[in-house]
Protein backbone atom coordinates (compact mmCIF):
# COMPACT_ATOMS: atom_id res chain seq x y z
CA UNK A 1 0.00 0.00 0.00
CA UNK A 2 1.05 3.55 -0.72
CA UNK A 3 0.52 6.20 1.95
CA UNK A 4 0.21 9.96 2.13
CA UNK A 5 0.62 12.34 5.06
CA UNK A 6 -0.97 15.75 4.59
CA UNK A 7 -0.60 18.63 7.06
CA UNK A 8 -2.50 21.82 6.25
CA UNK A 9 -4.06 24.57 8.36
CA UNK A 10 -7.53 24.63 6.76
CA UNK A 11 -10.08 21.98 5.93
CA UNK A 12 -10.64 22.65 2.20
CA UNK A 13 -6.96 22.83 1.30
CA UNK A 14 -6.14 19.73 3.36
CA UNK A 15 -8.83 17.79 1.50
CA UNK A 16 -7.75 19.19 -1.87
CA UNK A 17 -4.11 18.30 -1.34
CA UNK A 18 -5.00 14.79 -0.15
CA UNK A 19 -7.20 14.09 -3.17
CA UNK A 20 -4.56 15.34 -5.60
CA UNK A 21 -1.88 13.24 -3.87
CA UNK A 22 -4.13 10.17 -4.06
CA UNK A 23 -4.47 10.73 -7.79
CA UNK A 24 -0.74 11.04 -8.34
CA UNK A 25 0.58 8.26 -6.10
CA UNK A 26 -2.41 5.97 -5.57
CA UNK A 27 -2.06 2.27 -6.23
CA UNK A 28 -4.36 0.52 -8.70
CA UNK A 29 -7.09 -1.60 -7.10
CA UNK A 30 -10.36 -3.09 -8.34
CA UNK A 31 -13.35 -2.54 -6.03
CA UNK A 32 -16.50 -4.44 -5.11
CA UNK A 33 -18.58 -1.67 -6.73
CA UNK A 34 -16.96 -1.73 -10.20
CA UNK A 35 -19.11 -2.12 -13.28
CA UNK A 36 -17.88 -3.82 -16.46
CA UNK A 37 -15.40 -1.53 -18.18
CA UNK A 38 -14.59 0.60 -15.14
CA UNK A 39 -10.93 1.40 -14.57
CA UNK A 40 -9.31 0.33 -11.32
CA UNK A 41 -9.48 2.82 -8.49
CA UNK A 42 -6.48 4.80 -7.23
CA UNK A 43 -5.99 4.05 -3.56
CA UNK A 44 -3.74 5.10 -0.68
CA UNK A 45 -3.72 5.03 3.08
CA UNK A 46 -4.14 8.65 4.15
CA UNK A 47 -3.37 10.67 7.25
CA UNK A 48 -4.79 14.17 6.86
CA UNK A 49 -3.90 16.53 9.70
CA UNK A 50 -5.84 19.82 9.79
CA UNK A 51 -4.18 22.08 12.34
CA UNK A 52 -6.83 24.85 12.44
CA UNK A 53 -9.96 23.16 11.09
CA UNK A 54 -12.32 25.94 12.21
CA UNK A 55 -10.38 28.72 10.52
CA UNK A 56 -12.08 30.26 7.51
CA UNK A 57 -12.52 29.47 4.72
CA UNK A 58 -13.94 26.08 5.73
CA UNK A 59 -15.53 24.87 2.49
CA UNK A 60 -14.10 23.79 -0.86
CA UNK A 61 -16.05 24.95 -3.89
CA UNK A 62 -15.37 21.80 -5.88
CA UNK A 63 -16.62 19.13 -3.49
CA UNK A 64 -19.31 17.13 -5.34
CA UNK A 65 -22.66 18.26 -4.00
CA UNK A 66 -24.39 21.50 -3.14
CA UNK A 67 -23.99 23.63 -0.04
CA UNK A 68 -27.58 22.75 0.91
CA UNK A 69 -26.59 19.07 0.71
CA UNK A 70 -23.67 19.78 3.05
CA UNK A 71 -26.08 21.17 5.63
CA UNK A 72 -28.41 18.20 5.26
CA UNK A 73 -25.49 15.82 5.77
CA UNK A 74 -24.41 17.81 8.83
CA UNK A 75 -27.91 17.47 10.27
CA UNK A 76 -27.82 13.72 9.62
CA UNK A 77 -24.50 13.30 11.43
CA UNK A 78 -25.21 15.58 14.40
CA UNK A 79 -28.96 15.20 14.89
CA UNK A 80 -29.99 11.95 13.19
CA UNK A 81 -32.66 13.63 11.08
CA UNK A 82 -32.91 10.53 8.87
CA UNK A 83 -32.58 7.83 11.48
CA UNK A 84 -36.24 6.99 10.81
CA UNK A 85 -35.16 5.75 7.37
CA UNK A 86 -33.33 2.82 8.97
CA UNK A 87 -35.30 -0.30 8.04
CA UNK A 88 -33.16 -3.05 6.48
CA UNK A 89 -36.10 -5.46 6.26
CA UNK A 90 -37.89 -3.00 3.97
CA UNK A 91 -34.82 -2.48 1.81
CA UNK A 92 -34.07 0.93 3.32
CA UNK A 93 -30.97 2.11 5.18
CA UNK A 94 -29.01 -0.37 7.29
CA UNK A 95 -27.86 2.31 9.77
CA UNK A 96 -26.72 5.90 10.10
CA UNK A 97 -23.57 7.18 11.76
CA UNK A 98 -25.74 9.08 14.24
CA UNK A 99 -27.63 5.92 15.17
CA UNK A 100 -24.41 3.94 15.63
CA UNK A 101 -22.85 6.69 17.76
CA UNK A 102 -25.92 7.61 19.83
CA UNK A 103 -27.76 4.27 19.92
CA UNK A 104 -25.07 1.63 19.56
CA UNK A 105 -26.72 -1.78 19.73
CA UNK A 106 -24.89 -4.16 22.05
CA UNK A 107 -26.22 -7.73 21.79
CA UNK A 108 -27.96 -8.80 25.01
CA UNK A 109 -27.30 -5.39 26.61
CA UNK A 110 -29.34 -2.98 24.49
CA UNK A 111 -28.60 0.53 23.26
CA UNK A 112 -25.77 2.80 24.45
CA UNK A 113 -25.12 6.50 23.77
CA UNK A 114 -21.37 6.63 23.15
CA UNK A 115 -21.13 10.40 22.68
CA UNK A 116 -22.77 11.14 26.02
CA UNK A 117 -20.33 8.72 27.62
CA UNK A 118 -17.42 10.55 25.97
CA UNK A 119 -18.60 13.92 27.30
CA UNK A 120 -18.96 12.53 30.82
CA UNK A 121 -15.55 10.85 30.69
CA UNK A 122 -13.71 13.92 29.43
CA UNK A 123 -15.37 16.15 32.01
CA UNK A 124 -14.27 13.74 34.71
CA UNK A 125 -10.81 12.86 33.34
CA UNK A 126 -9.74 15.46 30.74
CA UNK A 127 -6.48 13.63 29.96
CA UNK A 128 -8.06 10.21 29.33
CA UNK A 129 -7.11 8.16 26.27
CA UNK A 130 -10.37 6.19 26.45
CA UNK A 131 -12.77 8.72 24.93
CA UNK A 132 -13.73 6.93 21.74
CA UNK A 133 -16.89 5.87 19.93
CA UNK A 134 -17.04 2.96 17.48
CA UNK A 135 -19.44 2.18 14.65
CA UNK A 136 -18.34 -1.23 13.35
CA UNK A 137 -20.51 -4.17 14.37
CA UNK A 138 -18.36 -7.20 13.64
CA UNK A 139 -21.26 -9.62 14.00
CA UNK A 140 -23.16 -7.76 11.26
CA UNK A 141 -21.12 -5.50 9.02
CA UNK A 142 -19.01 -8.05 7.16
CA UNK A 143 -22.14 -9.21 5.34
CA UNK A 144 -24.33 -6.15 4.69
CA UNK A 145 -24.28 -4.40 1.32
CA UNK A 146 -23.07 -0.99 2.55
CA UNK A 147 -21.03 -1.41 5.76
CA UNK A 148 -19.95 1.57 7.83
CA UNK A 149 -16.96 3.48 6.44
CA UNK A 150 -16.40 5.46 9.63
CA UNK A 151 -14.95 3.09 12.20
CA UNK A 152 -14.28 5.19 15.28
CA UNK A 153 -13.93 8.69 16.66
CA UNK A 154 -11.17 9.28 19.22
CA UNK A 155 -11.25 12.47 21.28
CA UNK A 156 -8.57 13.98 23.49
CA UNK A 157 -8.18 17.24 25.40
CA UNK A 158 -4.82 19.00 25.18
CA UNK A 159 -4.01 22.62 26.04
CA UNK A 160 -7.66 23.17 26.90
CA UNK A 161 -8.92 22.12 23.46
CA UNK A 162 -10.80 19.07 22.22
CA UNK A 163 -8.95 17.32 19.40
CA UNK A 164 -10.47 14.62 17.19
CA UNK A 165 -9.04 11.69 15.24
CA UNK A 166 -11.58 10.19 12.83
CA UNK A 167 -10.69 6.69 11.59
CA UNK A 168 -12.17 5.49 8.30
CA UNK A 169 -12.09 1.94 7.00
CA UNK A 170 -12.85 3.12 3.49
CA UNK A 171 -13.29 6.65 2.15
CA UNK A 172 -14.34 7.89 -1.29
CA UNK A 173 -11.70 10.59 -1.52
CA UNK A 174 -13.40 12.79 -4.09
CA UNK A 175 -17.14 12.35 -3.62
CA UNK A 176 -17.48 11.79 0.14
CA UNK A 177 -14.38 12.74 2.12
CA UNK A 178 -14.92 16.50 2.27
CA UNK A 179 -18.49 16.14 3.53
CA UNK A 180 -17.27 13.58 6.07
CA UNK A 181 -14.52 15.88 7.29
CA UNK A 182 -16.81 18.90 7.54
CA UNK A 183 -19.51 17.01 9.45
CA UNK A 184 -17.06 15.32 11.83
CA UNK A 185 -15.46 18.65 12.72
CA UNK A 186 -18.94 20.08 13.35
CA UNK A 187 -19.54 17.14 15.71
CA UNK A 188 -16.19 17.89 17.35
CA UNK A 189 -17.29 21.50 17.95
CA UNK A 190 -20.62 20.36 19.39
CA UNK A 191 -18.98 18.03 21.90
CA UNK A 192 -16.42 20.71 22.79
CA UNK A 193 -19.28 23.04 23.73
CA UNK A 194 -20.88 20.35 25.88
CA UNK A 195 -17.60 19.70 27.68
CA UNK A 196 -16.84 23.43 28.06
CA UNK A 197 -13.63 23.66 26.02
CA UNK A 198 -12.61 25.01 22.63
CA UNK A 199 -12.41 22.69 19.59
CA UNK A 200 -8.84 21.95 18.50
CA UNK A 201 -7.08 20.08 15.71
CA UNK A 202 -8.56 17.41 13.46
CA UNK A 203 -6.94 14.24 12.10
CA UNK A 204 -8.64 12.25 9.32
CA UNK A 205 -7.20 8.75 8.96
CA UNK A 206 -8.38 6.51 6.10
CA UNK A 207 -7.13 2.97 5.54
CA UNK A 208 -8.40 3.12 1.96
CA UNK A 209 -8.61 6.66 0.57
CA UNK A 210 -9.62 6.10 -3.02
CA UNK A 211 -10.78 7.64 -6.28
CA UNK A 212 -13.11 5.35 -8.21
CA UNK A 213 -12.29 4.58 -11.83
CA UNK A 214 -15.94 5.15 -12.79
CA UNK A 215 -15.52 8.93 -12.48
CA UNK A 216 -11.95 9.50 -13.66
CA UNK A 217 -13.24 11.74 -16.48
CA UNK A 218 -15.14 13.92 -14.00
CA UNK A 219 -12.10 14.07 -11.74
CA UNK A 220 -9.97 15.45 -14.56
CA UNK A 221 -12.17 18.55 -14.40
CA UNK A 222 -11.41 18.91 -10.70
CA UNK A 223 -7.68 18.71 -11.39
CA UNK A 224 -8.04 21.37 -14.07
CA UNK A 225 -9.81 23.75 -11.68
CA UNK A 226 -7.15 23.22 -9.00
CA UNK A 227 -4.35 24.03 -11.43
CA UNK A 228 -5.95 27.10 -13.03
CA UNK A 229 -7.92 28.85 -10.27
CA UNK A 230 -6.55 30.92 -7.41
CA UNK A 231 -6.95 29.68 -3.86
CA UNK A 232 -9.60 32.36 -3.23
CA UNK A 233 -11.61 31.02 -6.18
CA UNK A 234 -11.46 27.46 -4.85
CA UNK A 235 -12.98 28.01 -1.39
CA UNK A 236 -16.05 29.41 0.40
CA UNK A 237 -16.50 30.80 3.88
CA UNK A 238 -19.31 29.50 6.05
CA UNK A 239 -20.73 33.03 6.07
CA UNK A 240 -21.08 32.85 2.27
CA UNK A 241 -22.72 29.41 2.62
CA UNK A 242 -25.23 30.47 5.30
CA UNK A 243 -28.19 31.13 2.96
CA UNK A 244 -27.59 27.79 1.25
CA UNK A 245 -27.46 26.09 4.65
CA UNK A 246 -30.84 27.65 5.42
CA UNK A 247 -32.12 26.21 2.13
CA UNK A 248 -30.89 22.81 3.31
CA UNK A 249 -32.83 23.21 6.55
CA UNK A 250 -35.94 24.20 4.58
CA UNK A 251 -35.62 21.09 2.42
CA UNK A 252 -35.41 18.93 5.53
CA UNK A 253 -38.43 20.65 7.11
CA UNK A 254 -40.44 19.94 3.94
CA UNK A 255 -40.00 16.17 4.38
CA UNK A 256 -43.40 14.84 5.36
CA UNK A 257 -42.13 11.75 7.16
CA UNK A 258 -39.65 13.48 9.48
CA UNK A 259 -40.56 13.06 13.18
CA UNK A 260 -41.56 16.28 14.92
CA UNK A 261 -38.74 16.11 17.48
CA UNK A 262 -36.24 16.10 14.62
CA UNK A 263 -38.04 18.98 12.89
CA UNK A 264 -37.78 20.95 16.13
CA UNK A 265 -34.01 20.46 16.10
CA UNK A 266 -33.76 21.56 12.46
CA UNK A 267 -35.91 24.61 13.23
CA UNK A 268 -33.53 25.54 16.05
CA UNK A 269 -30.59 25.13 13.69
CA UNK A 270 -32.35 27.33 11.11
CA UNK A 271 -32.88 30.03 13.73
CA UNK A 272 -29.22 29.80 14.70
CA UNK A 273 -28.20 30.35 11.08
CA UNK A 274 -30.58 33.29 10.68
CA UNK A 275 -29.15 34.94 13.78
CA UNK A 276 -25.56 34.86 12.47
QUIURWO-V291306 format. One record per run of one state. SS is the DSSP state (A for helix, B for strand, O for the rest). FROM is the first residue (numbers start at 1). TO is the last residue. If there is no record, write none. Layout:
BEGIN
ss = [SS;SS]
from = [FROM;FROM]
to = [TO;TO]
END
This chain:
BEGIN
ss = [O;B;O;A;O;B;O;B;O;B;O;A;O;A;B;O;A;O;B;O;A;O;B;O;B;O;A;O;B;O;B;O;B;O;A;O;B;O;A;O;A;B;O;A;O;A;O]
from = [1;3;9;11;26;27;30;41;51;59;61;67;80;83;86;87;88;91;93;94;97;103;104;107;110;113;114;125;132;135;150;159;161;173;177;196;198;212;213;229;231;235;237;238;254;260;276]
to = [2;8;10;25;26;29;40;50;58;60;66;79;82;85;86;87;90;92;93;96;102;103;106;109;112;113;124;131;134;149;158;160;172;176;195;197;211;212;228;230;234;236;237;253;259;275;276]
END
